[in-house]
Amino acid sequence: MTASSAPESVPLLDLKGVRKSFLGRTVLEHVDLRVMPGQIITLIGPNGGGKSTLVRIALGLMKPDHGTVHQAPDLTIGYMPQKLVIDPLMPLPAERFLRLRPGVRKEEARDALATVGIEKIAETPVQALSGGEFQRLLLARALLRNPRLLVLDEPVQGVDLSGQVALYRLIGNLRNRLGCGVLMISHDLHLVMSATDEVVCLNGHVCCSGTPHTVKQDPAYLRLFGSEADALALYTHDHTHDHHHDHDHKAHAHDA
Ligand SMILES: Nc1ncnc2c1ncn2[C@@H]1O[C@H](COP(=O)(O)OP(=O)(O)OP(=O)(O)O)[C@@H](O)[C@H]1O
């Protein structure tokens, strides 16, 4: 068997030349996107840049006007939506929430809660969960079908900074443990850069893509995210140096 025919080298998702217009306005053009098993890919880009549209097309929920969308055969996808409205008046314990999906057994729900580290809140009403706990619950729900691909739409929204770090770490650990691919959308430029293998910067078309390190230096990325990118350069400064001098380093960079 050649390397190219080994199962692990078959893309989970492979989109080529995708174009999509709404009411005569093109919002995606010439977009290629590939997600391999075990790979974390993050879509970033300005508001209206087409990230959600591309994810909908990748999930098969929407057809592109042009281009091709291939999913690996029998691909199971776990999807974590950006928003989920839950009736504030209906008391709904976290475990029960997971079991709203037909066929989910109690043990499966408990296992999923444990996998994302929130087994203690199994009986807590969903409405009472903290931002971080709620996002973990959505992640637990996405894990229920043992997906080979996780699609996460802004997984750290509504979560405080330390919670965001922990969530990205959890996503990385899940990838390592389950070997699944991960496609996520993020608005956070800082933390996500250390949590992803590859970044795709989308603004109607793919402006740039590659490792976080490459993208951070790409002129197209810098044009789009200018000042935020400057802050990022400071934030992710080279960690090989001695931190006793860190203060000087930052002060100097601010003066520049
Ligand atoms: N069903 C639709 N009908 C008409 N226009 C749409 C539809 N869905 C999306 N759009 C438009 O397509 C463009 C891309 O939207 P999309 O939601 O994909 O962007 P996004 O990058 O996810 O944005 P954000 O970061 O704000 O979530 C936007 O201008 C949006 O108004």
The ligand as an ORCA input file, in Angstrom:
! r2SCAN-3c Opt
* xyz 0 1
  N     -28.619     32.939      3.935
  C     -28.020     34.077      3.594
  N     -28.629     34.971      2.780
  C     -28.017     36.109      2.418
  N     -26.788     36.458      2.812
  C     -26.130     35.629      3.627
  C     -26.714     34.394      4.060
  N     -25.814     33.759      4.860
  C     -24.736     34.551      4.927
  N     -24.923     35.681      4.194
  C     -23.952     36.754      3.996
  O     -22.722     36.155      3.619
  C     -21.629     36.842      4.183
  C     -20.751     35.848      4.933
  O     -21.433     35.475      6.110
  P     -20.824     34.445      7.151
  O     -21.832     34.314      8.239
  O     -20.407     33.228      6.424
  O     -19.531     35.219      7.648
  P     -18.629     34.941      8.932
  O     -17.203     35.048      8.487
  O     -19.036     33.674      9.572
  O     -19.017     36.187      9.844
  P     -18.950     36.414     11.430
  O     -17.502     36.429     11.784
  O     -19.571     37.749     11.587
  O     -19.726     35.302     12.078
  C     -22.205     37.932      5.070
  O     -22.136     39.153      4.374
  C     -23.642     37.486      5.286
  O     -24.501     38.590      5.443
*
